[in-house]
Amino acid sequence: MTKDEVAKLIELVASRLAEKSRSTWLPTPSRPEPPGDPTPGMLPAWSGAAQTLPDVAPVRRPVGVSRHRPEYPALVAAARQAAAGRGPAPLPAGSKAGAERASTQRTRREVRIGVSNRHLHVSPRDFETLFGKGKAPMVHRPISQPGQYAAAEVVALSGPKGKLDGVRIVGPARGTTQLEISPADAHLLGVTAPVRQSGKLEHSGGGITLEGPAGKVELVSGVIVAQRHLHVAPADGKTLGVADGDRVAVECGPAGRRVTLHDVLVRLGPDHATELHLDLDEANAAQVATGDAAVIVAASRGAPAGKRRPLLTERDVAQVAARGDTLSAAGPYLMTPAARDRARALGIWRDGT
Ligand SMILES: [Zn+2]
């Protein structure tokens, strides 16, 4: 190729490119003119700091399923305002200053916290033993859950190591007496209280004496640390993206004490009002109080009711054997093949297969 030919080729390519640019290429970008003085306290519209992330990169996600912290766009906007020197740095919703701003950051997956101090649910029979024949709990004040109330009556608890006075009864009376205490209370009283869902009292703790003005009740079982749980009113299930039996993780607390609590059991039904129930130890650890907000950050689906069967491993089998119990194929659990072999080896497999 001669020099002339190369020059011609370059000219040809250049002219073709120019032709293309007139038809399909994008026009030269132009920057919008900054308007006059921006309104005091407001960022000019052309400033990147005035834009929220979804303006720039809109995302479509199903309602109630958020991959990020729900207050993220509000947080980004606040952080940008702060970076531009137009406001304080955003604070987590749990702190005092953050709480004021919480109204603007309130989102669909935020729930109110209710902190439960130690309390007693009592059977009608035990109530009569404690407070006298023919007596029933009197309403002191209603509590958040529909139909339930803090009763006027209190009892004293005594355990092997200590005593606690003024423990409130929560009414109305129910089938079985159930004492809900915090791990710190259990330590003070000198008893072991397992973490249990309210009402599920198998293998619950005992060793505590209840004392009322008319008599005493010895508790051999029914002493629990309540499993942290989220009551959900049926109307809120969809917005929160949860169903009965789900386990969720929630985030709460001010900067420096912020925590994520896992294994929060969702209890959804007509006699529930939406509220996250934590015991006093959990609340103190996260430095939150009744009325503060928590945010649901993750959820795992519970199995359909009636189909929930735990999986037993070799280690579980060893524990069952240590308790002197037996296992069988008909039991309400699933077993790994190794666990089944172990059960046979330990002689606690009842089917003989
Ligand atoms: Zn509760």
Residues whose N, C-alpha, C, O or C-beta is under 5 A from the ligand:
A	BS01	ZN	H277
